Amino acid sequence: MSETVPMRQEVLVSSFDAPGDSPFSWLHDMAATIRDHMLLRGAVLIHGLPMDGPDSLAKARNALGIAGHTPTEAFNNRSDFGNGIFSPINWPNDRVICPFQESSFSRTFPSVVLTACITPPDGEGQSHLSDTRRIAGHLPAHLADRVRTGGWTMARSFHDGFGITWQEAFSVADRAALDELFETTGIKPEWLPNGTLYTVRHRPGFIDHPTTGEECWFNQISFLNAGNLDPVERDIMTDAFGKYLPMNTFFGDGSPLSDEDLTAIQHAYDSVRVGVPWRRGDLLITDNIIMAQGRSQFEGSPEFLIALGGE
């Protein structure tokens, strides 16, 4: 997606500097304070931690008392370093990632996302955070109400030779295990005549935060919509797959989103967005319901690691 409004200048994210001595013990002692700040601001940025690989991120997660979370469905291939540590989603550095919430297309999703900066990007590359408690106030009332009352629908197709396989996406080896997973996750499957798996699920567009009770925009209706693909790439995929695109979204009743709808949603994200510049060793701790995460274009060879946390 293109960036449509200037970056907001105020910094809403709480930040702390970790001490040079015993930083993980300090992190453990600060866990309650960090959680309180995260619930208030949506995210906390810790500077000065020895974040140098998967083990250090796992150590930080454990110091904070955050349990690991294993997704039931993968968006695309991520490197799995074990112990609940992953790479970010696979996305070209020269493309913006619009803010999204991890696994918001699933019934089960992480409550917290920890992002460790091992090597920062060159130049002015930033992560973008958008406070989902404020999204509705920047949307046309009719659009917010439609998503609030009707939710949204996501369709996903698994074509041979394109993208990840259904075995990789759902971490299952056979059809029996896949059918059982669909029963528990509320996904409706259809096997097309050519053997392609086509799936549809309906999800709420807003949810109430389990701790604060605040209403939060919680969906990927814009991020995963075919209308936000590069036009040339969209035409190629439409020619190849017809209506069974690898990924697409709709309103809850199955109606398509207009270009005006997509523009309005992106404007709402941009209107509440703040930028987070990166330093080596930074740890960003975000509430996955309150805060949607994306990023600008990145230069150089940045390296980040992700830990998904549950209750």
Secondary structure, DSSP 8 states (H G I E B T S, - for coil): ----S----S--SEEEE--SSSHHHHHHHTHHHHHHHHHHHSEEEEES----SHHHHHHHHHHTT-EE---SS-SS---EEETTEE------TTS-EEEE-TTTTSSS--SEEEEEEEE--BTT-EEEEEETTSSGGGS-HHHHHHHHHH-EEEEEEE-TTSS--HHHHHT-SSHHHHHHHHHHHT-EEEE-TTS-EEEEEEE-SEEE-TTT--EEE---TTTT-GGGS-HHHHHHHHHHHTT--SEEEEETTS----HHHHHHHHHHHHHTEEEEE--TT-EEEEETTTEEEEE---BS--EEEEEEEE-
